[in-house]
Amino acid sequence: MDINLNRKTILVDGVNVRCFYAGNGNTPVVLLHGAGVDSAMMSWAEGMELLAEEFKVIAPDLPGYGGSDRIEGEYTLQFYTDIVKGIIEAFECSPVIMAGLSLGGGICLNMALNYPELIKLLIPVDAWGIFPKLPYHRLTYWYTRSKINDNLYQWTGKYQSLIRWSLNYNLIGDKSKVTEALVEEVQRAMLEPDAGKPFISFQRSEITKTGLKTDLFSRLGEISMPTLLIHGSRDKAVPLKYAVAASKIIPNCRLHIMEGCKHWPQKERPGEFVKVVGDFIKRH
C-alpha cells in the first residue's frame, strides 16, 4: 500500500476495537466491513488506498473480527451500532460519510435511523436490512441454528478449492479477481479459532422465524440524509430487486448498480466504486 496507513486500538464500551485510518482530507469517511470472515483490510484495503488520496478514511475491525476483541455476549445489530457510534466519537470527526458492506450496510442504516446527527451522507453497499425477510427465510432460519452452520468454517477452511468456489459463487463475479493471495487470506481467517461465532451469534439474534428482529425495512422512509445505494447486479445474498425497491422508499436516494459484480463489489472493482462515491460526495 502506498498510503501512510495508521492503526490504533480504542476502547469502546469495554471492548478493544482496532481501527485503521489514512489520508489528510477534511472530510471523514467511515468504512464498515461485512460479516462471515471479513475484516477492515480484507474488504476495504483497495478502496481505502484510493479514497485516502482525498479524504480522511477510518476503517474499524468490528468486534469479533480482525484485531478487535471477541465478546461473551450477543453480537446484535444494536451492539454493533453503539460500537460504531463510540468509534466516531473517539475520532471526534462527526458528522461523517458512512459506507458499509452487507452487515456494515445494516449498521449504516441503523446508525442513520438512531443517530442521524452523526452522519452526513449514507452509502450502504449490498446492505443487510433493505428487505423485510431473507430470500429463503424459513430455510435460512433453520440453517443458522444447525450444526452445519456451527462447523462450516472448520470444514470448508481446510480446502482451498472450496474457498475458491465459494468466492466465485457468492462474492466475486470476475473469476480473474479470485487470486491465490485472496484465497489464502480468506483461508487464514476461516481457520482462526471460533472464526464463525460472531456471525452465527448475529444471525441467531437477528433472524427470527417470521422476519428480522431489527426491522430496518419498514423505517427506510425515515432516512433523512442523502443516500447512495451501491449494489452488485449478480448478488445472490441480497438480490438486486431489494436495492431497487429500497431506492424508491428512501427519500433522497440514488442507486448505482455495479454490473456483473456479486456481494463484494467494492473489492472486485475498487476504482469504479471510489469514483462513484467521490462523485456523490462532491455533489453534496
Secondary structure, 3 states (H helix, E strand, C coil): CCCCCEEEEEEECCEEEEEEEECCCCCEEEEECCCCCCCHHHHHHHHHHHHCCCCEEEEECCCCCCCCCCCCCCCCHHHHHHHHHHHHHHHCCCCEEEEEECHHHHHHHHHHHHCHHHEEEEEEECCCCCCCCCCCHHHHHHHHCCHHHHHHHHHHCCCHHHHHHHHHHHHCCCHHHCCHHHHHHHHHHHCCCCCCHHHHHHHHHHECCCCECCCCHHHHHHCCCCEEEEEECCCCCCCHHHHHHHHHHCCCEEEEEECCCCCCHHHHCHHHHHHHHHHHHHHC
